[in-house]
Amino acid sequence: MYVIPAKAGIYGVSSSRDPKIIYYCEVPSFAGMTRLLFTKGSIMDLKGKNAIITGGSRGIGKAVACKLAENGINVVLAARGKEALDQTVSEIKEKYGVQAFGLTTDVSELADLQKLVDFTLEQLGGIDILINNAGVSSQYPFEKQPIEDLEKLCFTNYLGYVRLIRLIINHMIERKSGSIINMVSGSTVVDPVPRTFITYSSLKVGLRAFLKGLFWEMRDHGIKITSILPGVVDTDLTDKLDSITSEQKDRLMSPDSVVDMVMFALSAPANACPLELTVINQKTPWTKPIIDYAQKQAK
Ligand SMILES: NC(=O)c1ccc[n+]([C@@H]2O[C@H](COP(=O)([O-])OP(=O)(O)OC[C@H]3O[C@@H](n4cnc5c(N)ncnc54)[C@H](OP(=O)(O)O)[C@@H]3O)[C@@H](O)[C@H]2O)c1
């Protein structure tokens, strides 16, 4: 791995996949823009580490879980639907030979989150990596959004992340290490947040702010906090979009582009924390709605 000296690379955008990946990294405004040239060789040895991946049964979470397992990381996957969960767990065990478990979990339920942490500690003895990823999405003009839908987004996409971190953080503080990687959203870099999407996006804005603050609190404990801000990715979540044309579908990114960001974060040198990594659809104009779509209620 070669890193051309930069003042402090923090935000990043991926432009291509292996073997050479160029990351343009911004630093906070006080330091201005800088560019980090990162040539990726073999990934740091992650073998034997233990990870929780929420929403690991499908979509981005599944792609991340498979890549972690490929790198020798033991995984505990959490999702509500047992069938997809079991299927993914057996695929991982068979293909990668790591320890892999699935626990049916609703991340909007505090008791389920506690069970997930207890289960992981029982099975694996420690938690090195948390991939906070489980999320739902919906689109409404605000005056038409059912209150239940709004609350579901809050309890899943915001509290689901923050509560789980709270339940794990003291374990990581005791061990003086840990990596917490969070799927936030590229919609947080759009200002104002996209119309009819404001509950989802503003919760992600709040989450992003929380995570940035948390980094500064956790830095001296050796814990890394990373937010990943993906554009529109080809998963079940976007399959729920109504009236999506084949041209729009072609503009979606593969989950692999997000997986690259996760691996970048996990393979950063010990004294570097990729705080925010943004990977955006090359073909999507920023200043327009990400996709003109109508989306059904969060499920
Ligand atoms: N796709 C995109 O364009 C995009 C862009 C930016 C950010 N993101 C974020 O990336 C994350 C993953 O999205 P995705 O596109 O991979 O979605 P997806 O394909 O719909 O997968 C969502 C995963 O989360 C699980 N899940 C949903 N609600 C849950 C709950 N209450 N408790 C436990 N698990 C739950 C699902 O399993 P069950 O349904 O079985 O529970 C599934 O495993 C989300 O946080 C999303 O906001 C996605």
The ligand as a MOL file (V3000), in Angstrom:
LIG
                    3D

  0  0  0     0  0            999 V3000
M  V30 BEGIN CTAB
M  V30 COUNTS 48 52 0 0 0
M  V30 BEGIN ATOM
M  V30 1 N -29.6200 1.0730 -2.0620 0
M  V30 2 C -29.2720 2.3550 -2.0670 0
M  V30 3 O -29.4090 3.0410 -3.0960 0
M  V30 4 C -28.7220 3.0070 -0.8420 0
M  V30 5 C -28.1070 4.2630 -0.9850 0
M  V30 6 C -27.5970 4.9020 0.1330 0
M  V30 7 C -27.6800 4.2930 1.3640 0
M  V30 8 N -28.2730 3.0710 1.4900 0 CHG=1
M  V30 9 C -28.3530 2.4800 2.8380 0
M  V30 10 O -27.6940 1.2350 2.8270 0
M  V30 11 C -28.3120 0.3570 3.7670 0
M  V30 12 C -28.6230 -0.9770 3.0870 0
M  V30 13 O -29.4980 -0.7390 1.9920 0
M  V30 14 P -29.7640 -1.8150 0.8500 0
M  V30 15 O -29.9460 -1.0470 -0.3880 0
M  V30 16 O -28.7650 -2.9010 0.9000 0 CHG=-1
M  V30 17 O -31.2030 -2.3500 1.3030 0
M  V30 18 P -31.9160 -3.7660 1.0540 0
M  V30 19 O -31.3780 -4.4320 -0.1440 0
M  V30 20 O -33.3840 -3.4810 1.1450 0
M  V30 21 O -31.4570 -4.6160 2.3400 0
M  V30 22 C -31.8040 -4.1460 3.6240 0
M  V30 23 C -31.2750 -5.1110 4.6510 0
M  V30 24 O -31.6110 -4.5840 5.9470 0
M  V30 25 C -32.4560 -5.5360 6.6250 0
M  V30 26 N -33.4070 -4.8050 7.4500 0
M  V30 27 C -34.3130 -3.8700 7.0920 0
M  V30 28 N -35.0040 -3.4460 8.1450 0
M  V30 29 C -34.5230 -4.1110 9.2230 0
M  V30 30 C -34.8310 -4.1130 10.5960 0
M  V30 31 N -35.7890 -3.3430 11.1320 0
M  V30 32 N -34.1170 -4.9240 11.4130 0
M  V30 33 C -33.1460 -5.7240 10.9250 0
M  V30 34 N -32.8140 -5.7620 9.6230 0
M  V30 35 C -33.4970 -4.9780 8.7890 0
M  V30 36 C -33.1060 -6.3540 5.5040 0
M  V30 37 O -33.5300 -7.6380 5.9420 0
M  V30 38 P -35.0430 -7.8880 6.4730 0
M  V30 39 O -35.9670 -7.1240 5.5860 0
M  V30 40 O -35.2040 -9.3690 6.4000 0
M  V30 41 O -35.0550 -7.3930 7.8840 0
M  V30 42 C -31.9300 -6.4850 4.5410 0
M  V30 43 O -31.0180 -7.4680 4.9900 0
M  V30 44 C -29.5340 1.0960 4.2930 0
M  V30 45 O -29.2350 1.6750 5.5270 0
M  V30 46 C -29.7780 2.1800 3.2650 0
M  V30 47 O -30.4040 3.3110 3.8110 0
M  V30 48 C -28.7770 2.4020 0.4010 0
M  V30 END ATOM
M  V30 BEGIN BOND
M  V30 1 1 1 2
M  V30 2 2 2 3
M  V30 3 1 2 4
M  V30 4 1 4 5
M  V30 5 2 4 48
M  V30 6 2 5 6
M  V30 7 1 6 7
M  V30 8 2 7 8
M  V30 9 1 8 9
M  V30 10 1 8 48
M  V30 11 1 9 10
M  V30 12 1 9 46
M  V30 13 1 10 11
M  V30 14 1 11 12
M  V30 15 1 11 44
M  V30 16 1 12 13
M  V30 17 1 13 14
M  V30 18 2 14 15
M  V30 19 1 14 16
M  V30 20 1 14 17
M  V30 21 1 17 18
M  V30 22 2 18 19
M  V30 23 1 18 20
M  V30 24 1 18 21
M  V30 25 1 21 22
M  V30 26 1 22 23
M  V30 27 1 23 24
M  V30 28 1 23 42
M  V30 29 1 24 25
M  V30 30 1 25 26
M  V30 31 1 25 36
M  V30 32 1 26 27
M  V30 33 1 26 35
M  V30 34 2 27 28
M  V30 35 1 28 29
M  V30 36 1 29 30
M  V30 37 2 29 35
M  V30 38 1 30 31
M  V30 39 2 30 32
M  V30 40 1 32 33
M  V30 41 2 33 34
M  V30 42 1 34 35
M  V30 43 1 36 37
M  V30 44 1 36 42
M  V30 45 1 37 38
M  V30 46 2 38 39
M  V30 47 1 38 40
M  V30 48 1 38 41
M  V30 49 1 42 43
M  V30 50 1 44 45
M  V30 51 1 44 46
M  V30 52 1 46 47
M  V30 END BOND
M  V30 END CTAB
M  END
